[in-house]
């Protein structure tokens, strides 16, 4: 018989991290990896709406989901020398920058602010982008509170990922023949 999905160990408002000990479910570390998990789920939803936008975008987003799972494990690891702590590296950041540059090459340069929207897939990517920014803020809070218990590449990765998600949303609309919607402010 397989183990049950419910453990009942969190019924008192506490949860475990990677390693010993338990913390409150509203601990900044739990919040940070919880928002990363939410972002991962939103990317899964976005993939459902991008099936006509190219296999390259689907493969890219799938790889981002794997990265985010690694990032969640890194954030759940309070030990700066722990096995999960440095799973996201500057190599991941460089890969994001390459993807931004590749996709940006398909697009016309922006001359004004644009509104989120266009296709359903692009809209989901914009929602994911805003969640990514929230994850970034949560990691900043965690850094301020716990310092070196957060790998610096984690924060840089999230910052660059939000830029990639913005560029991805624009690329999806472009591939579907939909223009950016300018902000009229």
C-alpha positions in Angstrom: 0.0 0.0 0.0 1.4 3.4 -0.9 1.8 6.1 1.7 -1.1 8.6 2.1 -0.7 12.1 0.8 -1.8 13.6 4.1 0.5 13.3 7.0 -1.4 15.4 9.6 2.0 16.7 10.8 1.1 20.3 9.7 -2.2 20.5 11.5 -0.7 22.6 14.2 0.5 25.3 11.8 4.1 24.1 11.6 5.9 22.5 8.7 9.3 20.9 8.2 12.2 22.3 6.1 14.9 20.3 4.5 16.9 19.3 7.5 16.0 19.2 11.1 13.4 21.3 12.9 10.0 22.7 12.2 8.9 26.3 11.5 5.6 28.2 11.3 3.8 28.0 8.0 4.0 31.8 7.7 7.8 31.8 8.1 9.5 33.9 5.4 11.3 30.8 4.0 8.0 28.9 3.6 6.5 32.0 1.9 9.4 32.3 -0.5 9.3 28.7 -1.7 5.5 28.7 -1.6 5.4 31.6 -4.1 8.0 29.8 -6.3 5.7 26.8 -6.2 2.8 29.0 -7.2 4.8 30.4 -10.1 5.7 26.9 -11.2 2.0 26.0 -11.3 1.2 29.1 -13.3 3.8 28.2 -15.9 2.2 24.8 -16.2 -1.1 26.5 -16.9 0.5 28.8 -19.4 2.0 25.8 -21.3 -1.6 24.6 -21.9 -2.3 27.8 -23.8 0.9 27.8 -25.8 0.5 24.7 -27.9 0.4 26.7 -31.1 3.3 29.0 -30.2 6.1 26.6 -30.9 7.8 23.6 -29.5 10.8 25.8 -28.6 8.7 27.8 -26.2 7.1 24.7 -24.6 10.5 23.2 -24.1 11.8 26.4 -22.6 8.9 26.7 -20.1 9.3 23.1 -19.1 12.9 23.7 -18.4 11.9 26.7 -16.3 9.6 24.6 -14.3 12.4 22.2 -13.5 14.6 25.1 -12.5 11.8 26.4 -10.2 11.6 23.0 -8.5 15.3 23.2 -7.9 14.9 26.8 -6.6 12.2 25.7 -4.3 14.4 23.0 -2.8 17.2 25.6 -2.4 14.9 28.0 -0.6 13.7 25.2 1.7 17.3 24.4 2.6 18.3 26.6 5.5 21.8 25.2 5.6 24.2 27.4 3.5 26.4 24.3 3.1 23.4 22.0 2.4 23.0 19.8 -0.6 20.2 21.8 -2.1 21.4 25.3 -1.3 23.3 26.0 -4.5 21.2 24.2 -7.0 20.5 27.4 -9.0 23.7 29.0 -10.2 24.9 31.8 -12.4 24.9 29.4 -15.3 21.1 29.3 -15.0 21.1 33.1 -15.1 23.2 33.2 -18.2 20.9 30.7 -19.9 17.9 33.0 -19.2 19.8 35.9 -20.6 20.5 34.0 -23.8 16.8 33.1 -24.2 15.8 36.7 -23.6 18.2 37.8 -26.4 17.0 35.0 -28.7 13.4 35.9 -28.3 14.0 39.6 -28.3 15.5 39.2 -31.8 12.1 38.2 -33.1 10.4 41.3 -31.7 10.3 45.0 -32.6 11.9 47.2 -30.0 9.5 48.7 -27.4 9.0 52.4 -27.6 6.3 52.6 -24.9 4.8 50.7 -22.0 2.5 47.9 -22.9 -0.5 46.3 -21.2 -0.6 42.6 -20.2 -2.8 40.6 -22.5 -3.2 39.6 -26.1 -3.6 35.9 -26.3 -4.6 33.6 -23.5 -1.0 32.2 -23.3 0.6 35.6 -23.2 -1.9 36.7 -20.5 -0.9 33.6 -18.4 2.7 34.5 -18.9 2.1 38.0 -17.6 0.4 36.6 -14.5 3.4 34.3 -14.0 5.7 37.4 -14.4 3.9 39.2 -11.6 4.1 36.2 -9.4 7.8 35.9 -10.2 8.2 39.5 -9.0 6.4 38.6 -5.8 8.7 35.6 -5.4 11.6 37.9 -5.9 10.3 40.2 -3.1 9.8 37.2 -0.8 13.4 36.1 -1.4 14.7 39.7 -0.7 12.9 39.5 2.6 14.4 36.1 3.3 17.9 37.5 2.4 17.4 40.4 4.8 16.4 38.1 7.6 18.7 35.1 7.0 21.6 36.4 4.9 23.8 33.7 3.6 21.1 31.0 4.2 19.9 32.1 0.7 22.2 31.6 -2.3 22.6 35.0 -4.1 22.1 33.4 -7.5 18.5 32.6 -6.4 17.6 36.2 -6.3 19.3 37.1 -9.6 17.6 34.1 -11.3 14.2 35.4 -10.3 15.0 38.9 -11.4 16.1 37.6 -14.8 13.2 35.2 -15.0 10.6 38.0 -14.8 12.3 39.7 -17.7 12.2 36.4 -19.7 8.5 35.9 -18.9 7.8 39.4 -20.2 9.7 38.7 -23.4 8.0 35.3 -23.7 4.6 36.9 -23.5 5.5 39.4 -26.2 7.0 36.6 -28.4 3.8 34.5 -28.0 1.6 37.4 -29.2 4.1 38.1 -32.0 4.0 34.5 -33.2 0.2 34.6 -33.2 0.2 37.9 -35.2 -1.1 39.9 -32.3 0.3 43.4 -31.6 1.5 44.6 -28.2 -1.3 46.7 -26.5 0.2 50.1 -25.8 -0.5 51.9 -22.5 -2.3 55.1 -23.1 -1.2 57.1 -20.1 
